[in-house]
Amino acid sequence: MKKLSPKNGLLMPLNLPTMADYATEYRRLLPDPLHVSLIFCRMPDKCAHCAIEQYEKVHDGLLALATDVPTMAQSRGITAAVIVDHGLDQDSDCGWLMDIPWGRDWAVDGLYAQVVTRKYRDDAPESEIAGGLAAMHNIDMHMAATSSYEPNAHKPFPADSELVVEFSTTVGDMYLNGRGVWSESLVGFRTATLIKMRALLLDLDPDSEYDRFVKVGGGLPVDYLTMK
């Protein structure tokens, strides 16, 4: 087993020891069943009460989307059984990861749509949600910076050592040990889900917005921000 340790001044994608491990993770086969969490995260300057009120406005739409997620996954070639949950994360331990230009642009009135995928386990601890959120915020930072999810386009982000330790502690070994899941086969599915979640925050029809995204040639979530 490779030893996990924060690398001084660098945020390693998925908190994996090396970039080669990251590339391997990206090509992995999906576990069955696959656990998908649809989460709205509160931005650091959004009050908790306001976040709850805003979440309540989109709750019914999010529930409908969650119900449709297994069909969405199947239509994109994901053969694993998909188990879905959804909710509001008010107290992310890595709120600083959202306090970045990409996070500010993606957020709508202080809420940020995020999708976390994991290997399903009945006894999965709640801490895996926080770890998955931190990891996927970081992956989306790479996507926004490079217009790609391909690992060979990415490199570790320089960061304050205190933040590196916080990230490493929050994500832990969930991707190293296969509990967290991030794979090339999830890109299209996760992109569609993210766009539909953000459409809910914009009070737009999720399916119509995603159809519009496809028609204008959108490929990644960052493209949705530049759509006319």
C-alpha positions in Angstrom: 0.0 0.0 0.0 1.3 3.4 -0.9 1.7 5.8 1.9 -0.5 8.9 1.9 1.1 12.2 2.9 0.4 15.8 2.0 3.0 17.0 -0.5 4.4 20.3 0.6 2.6 23.2 -1.1 0.7 21.1 -3.7 -2.9 20.0 -3.9 -2.7 16.5 -5.5 -5.8 15.6 -7.5 -8.1 13.2 -5.5 -5.4 13.3 -2.8 -3.6 10.5 -4.6 0.2 10.1 -4.1 1.2 10.6 -7.7 -0.1 11.9 -11.0 0.3 8.4 -12.4 -2.2 7.1 -9.7 -4.6 9.9 -10.8 -4.3 8.8 -14.5 -5.0 5.2 -13.5 -8.1 6.3 -11.4 -9.5 8.1 -14.5 -9.4 4.9 -16.5 -10.9 2.6 -13.9 -14.0 0.5 -14.3 -17.1 1.6 -12.3 -18.1 -0.3 -9.2 -21.5 -1.9 -9.0 -23.6 -0.5 -7.4 -22.5 3.2 -7.9 -23.6 5.8 -5.3 -24.4 9.2 -6.7 -24.9 12.2 -4.4 -26.4 15.4 -5.8 -25.3 18.2 -3.4 -25.9 21.9 -3.3 -23.1 23.5 -1.4 -23.3 26.8 0.5 -20.7 29.3 -0.5 -18.6 30.7 2.3 -20.4 34.1 2.4 -24.0 32.7 2.1 -25.8 32.6 5.4 -27.0 29.2 6.5 -30.6 30.3 6.9 -30.7 31.8 3.4 -29.1 28.6 2.0 -31.9 26.5 3.5 -34.6 28.8 2.2 -33.1 28.7 -1.3 -32.7 24.9 -1.2 -36.3 24.5 -0.2 -37.3 26.3 -3.4 -35.5 23.8 -5.6 -36.1 20.7 -3.5 -38.9 19.3 -5.5 -37.1 19.8 -8.8 -34.0 18.2 -7.3 -36.0 15.2 -6.1 -37.4 14.8 -9.6 -33.9 15.0 -11.1 -32.6 12.4 -8.6 -35.4 10.1 -9.6 -34.3 10.4 -13.2 -30.6 9.9 -12.5 -30.5 6.1 -12.9 -32.1 6.4 -16.4 -29.7 9.2 -17.3 -26.8 7.0 -16.3 -28.1 4.0 -18.3 -28.6 6.2 -21.4 -24.9 7.1 -21.2 -23.6 3.6 -21.1 -23.3 3.2 -17.3 -24.4 -0.4 -16.6 -23.9 -0.3 -12.8 -26.9 -0.1 -10.6 -27.1 3.6 -9.5 -28.2 4.6 -6.0 -29.0 8.3 -5.5 -29.2 10.7 -2.7 -29.5 14.5 -2.6 -29.2 17.3 -0.1 -27.7 20.6 1.0 -24.2 20.8 2.4 -24.0 23.9 4.7 -20.7 23.3 6.4 -18.2 22.0 4.0 -14.8 21.6 5.7 -13.2 22.8 2.5 -15.3 25.9 1.8 -12.1 27.6 0.7 -12.1 25.4 -2.4 -15.3 27.1 -3.5 -14.0 30.5 -2.8 -12.2 30.7 -6.2 -13.2 32.3 -9.6 -14.6 29.0 -11.0 -16.7 28.5 -7.8 -17.9 32.1 -7.9 -18.9 31.8 -11.5 -20.6 28.4 -11.1 -22.6 29.4 -8.0 -26.0 30.9 -8.2 -27.0 33.2 -5.4 -24.6 31.5 -3.0 -25.4 27.9 -3.8 -23.1 25.6 -5.8 -24.2 22.4 -7.6 -21.9 19.4 -7.1 -22.0 15.7 -7.9 -20.1 13.1 -5.9 -19.7 9.5 -7.0 -18.7 6.7 -4.7 -18.7 2.9 -4.3 -22.0 2.1 -2.5 -21.7 0.8 1.0 -24.4 0.5 3.7 -21.9 1.7 6.3 -20.4 4.6 4.4 -19.5 7.4 6.9 -20.9 10.9 6.4 -17.3 12.2 6.1 -17.1 10.6 2.6 -19.5 13.3 1.4 -17.1 16.1 2.6 -14.2 14.2 1.1 -15.9 13.7 -2.2 -17.0 17.3 -2.3 -13.5 18.6 -1.7 -12.0 16.2 -4.3 -14.5 17.1 -7.0 -14.3 20.9 -6.3 -10.6 20.4 -7.0 -11.2 18.3 -10.2 -13.5 21.1 -11.5 -10.8 23.6 -10.8 -8.6 21.6 -13.2 -11.4 21.4 -15.7 -12.0 25.2 -15.6 -8.3 25.9 -15.9 -7.6 23.5 -18.8 -11.0 23.0 -20.5 -10.3 19.3 -20.0 -10.9 16.4 -17.5 -7.9 14.5 -19.0 -5.3 13.9 -16.3 -2.4 14.5 -18.7 -3.7 18.1 -19.0 -3.5 18.7 -15.3 -0.8 19.2 -12.7 -0.9 19.7 -9.0 -2.1 23.1 -7.8 0.3 25.2 -5.6 -1.4 26.1 -2.3 -0.6 27.2 1.2 0.6 24.3 3.2 -2.2 24.6 5.7 -4.8 24.3 2.9 -2.9 21.3 1.5 -3.1 19.6 4.9 -6.8 20.4 5.2 -7.5 19.0 1.8 -5.5 15.9 2.4 -7.2 15.3 5.8 -10.7 15.9 4.3 -10.3 13.6 1.3 -8.2 11.1 3.1 -7.6 7.7 1.3 -11.1 7.4 -0.1 -9.9 7.4 -3.8 -6.7 5.5 -3.0 -8.8 2.7 -1.5 -11.5 2.8 -4.2 -14.4 4.1 -2.1 -14.4 7.4 -4.0 -15.0 7.1 -7.7 -13.9 9.4 -10.6 -13.7 7.9 -14.0 -13.7 9.0 -17.7 -16.9 7.0 -18.1 -18.7 9.4 -15.7 -17.8 12.7 -17.5 -20.8 13.0 -19.8 -23.3 11.8 -17.1 -21.8 14.1 -14.5 -21.8 17.1 -16.8 -25.4 16.6 -17.7 -26.4 16.2 -14.0 -24.4 19.3 -13.0 -26.0 21.5 -15.7 -29.5 20.3 -14.8 -28.8 21.0 -11.1 -27.6 24.6 -11.9 -30.6 25.1 -14.2 -32.8 24.5 -11.1 -31.0 27.3 -9.3 -31.6 29.6 -12.2 -35.3 28.6 -12.2 -35.0 27.1 -15.7 -36.3 23.8 -17.0 -33.4 21.3 -16.5 -34.0 19.2 -19.6 -34.5 22.2 -21.9 -31.3 23.8 -20.6 -29.3 20.6 -21.2 -30.8 20.2 -24.7 -29.7 23.8 -25.4 -26.3 23.1 -24.1 -25.9 20.1 -26.4 -27.3 22.0 -29.4 -24.7 24.8 -29.1 -21.9 22.2 -28.9 -21.2 22.3 -25.2 -19.0 19.6 -23.8 -17.9 20.5 -20.3 -19.6 22.4 -17.4 -17.3 25.4 -18.1 -19.0 25.7 -21.5 -22.4 26.3 -19.9 -21.1 29.5 -18.4 -20.3 31.0 -21.8 -23.5 30.0 -23.6 -25.5 32.7 -25.2 
